[in-house]
Amino acid sequence: MANEILVLGATGKTGKRVAERLQKKGIPVRAGSRQGNPPFDWEKAENWATVLSGIKKVYITYYPDFVVPGALEKIQQFVDAAKNTGVQQLVFLSGRGEKEAEEAEKIVINSGLHWTIVRSSWFMQNFSEFFFLDNILAGYFVVPKPKALEPFVDLDDLADVVVEALTDDKHNRKIYELTGPELLSFKDTTSIISEAINSPIVYEEVDMDAYVNTLRDYQIPEDIIGLMQYLFTEVLDGRNESIKNDIEDVLGRKSTSFREYVVKATQTGVWNIQNGQR
Ligand SMILES: NC(=O)c1ccc[n+]([C@@H]2O[C@H](COP(=O)([O-])OP(=O)(O)OC[C@H]3O[C@@H](n4cnc5c(N)ncnc54)[C@H](OP(=O)(O)O)[C@@H]3O)[C@@H](O)[C@H]2O)c1
């Protein structure tokens, strides 16, 4: 279909929001997912030309993370394949303050295609759609002692920025750093959620070894444990302890606060108590 946009991670946290928004605008979306038709798999480069066939614009999200060995090679290979099949524009989801993510950005920037980089802070939706959801549901939030505050970003804001970038060429060659409007600790986020759901959540800070042992007790996969170690020791060291106005500059409205996000997430019922358990 002409003007169809390929959205990688179309069943994931940012991709599904981007796909929904494009479809609402009447723009056809090809879902980049292992369940898509044709399926897209980062491990099956031999199928990428089929997935990219006829596509001019791609939203690239990499999974699981740029720090995983081989990530840069796969991104380079994908960008080369996109160029070879006639793609003209890439919008790339990156991680703020992550050295490896910036290496991946360079591949996109040097591709010769039109590009926009969307560098994101930690997602607010990690508390309702990802890793920290289990902590909230258990009523016990344990993290390694964080060294810094984080300007968590709402994924509805992020998706709005990505859609702007995909649909207006004025965002070509721009690097956007997305943050929420405030710097928060994990203690702050836990207490805001606890207050909203009207239920206590015990908050505990432990050293990294104890944290890793706890994750292993809960049988969290080793690659996710490694990622959490990296994020808490290297990324959460103060380098991202600042607020940026890029969301407001692109969208012409304020970014969503953590409290506003919590109201939305509470309404979905994701933190509801069921069968005596949250
Ligand atoms: N979490 C954060 O706070 C944060 C902050 C900044 C940047 N980021 C970046 O966001 C990116 C996505 O992270 P996320 O945790 O939010 O993931 P997510 O979007 O929830 O990821 C899952 C998506 O990846 C797809 N996927 C999984 N394995 C795949 C494979 N082998 N081949 C193709 N697709 C695959 C899944 O699709 P199917 O299962 O349908 O195939 C699903 O659509 C990462 O690059 C991360 O660095 C995250």
The ligand as an ORCA input file, in Angstrom:
! r2SCAN-3c Opt
* xyz 0 1
  N      11.822      1.093     29.166
  C      12.346      2.319     29.205
  O      12.202      3.043     30.199
  C      13.110      2.838     28.006
  C      13.587      4.144     28.018
  C      14.266      4.636     26.892
  C      14.435      3.825     25.778
  N      13.966      2.540     25.809
  C      14.162      1.690     24.618
  O      12.916      1.211     24.157
  C      13.153      0.064     23.355
  C      12.024     -0.882     23.557
  O      11.986     -1.282     24.872
  P      10.663     -1.696     25.605
  O      11.119     -2.366     26.838
  O       9.707     -0.574     25.698
  O      10.047     -2.780     24.646
  P       8.621     -2.978     24.069
  O       8.323     -1.950     23.036
  O       7.613     -3.223     25.112
  O       9.073     -4.318     23.336
  C       8.501     -5.325     22.938
  C       8.365     -5.234     21.379
  O       9.527     -5.785     20.789
  C       9.098     -6.809     19.922
  N      10.102     -7.870     19.884
  C      10.567     -8.610     20.917
  N      11.490     -9.488     20.461
  C      11.591     -9.281     19.131
  C      12.373     -9.861     18.103
  N      13.233    -10.858     18.324
  N      12.224     -9.396     16.853
  C      11.350     -8.405     16.565
  N      10.597     -7.795     17.493
  C      10.718     -8.239     18.758
  C       7.774     -7.299     20.463
  O       6.992     -7.758     19.413
  P       6.497     -9.257     19.237
  O       6.628     -9.958     20.561
  O       5.079     -9.065     18.785
  O       7.390     -9.797     18.167
  C       7.174     -6.003     20.997
  O       6.489     -5.304     19.979
  C      14.550     -0.452     23.721
  O      15.415     -0.195     22.644
  C      14.949      0.417     24.908
  O      16.324      0.695     24.930
  C      13.305      2.032     26.876
*
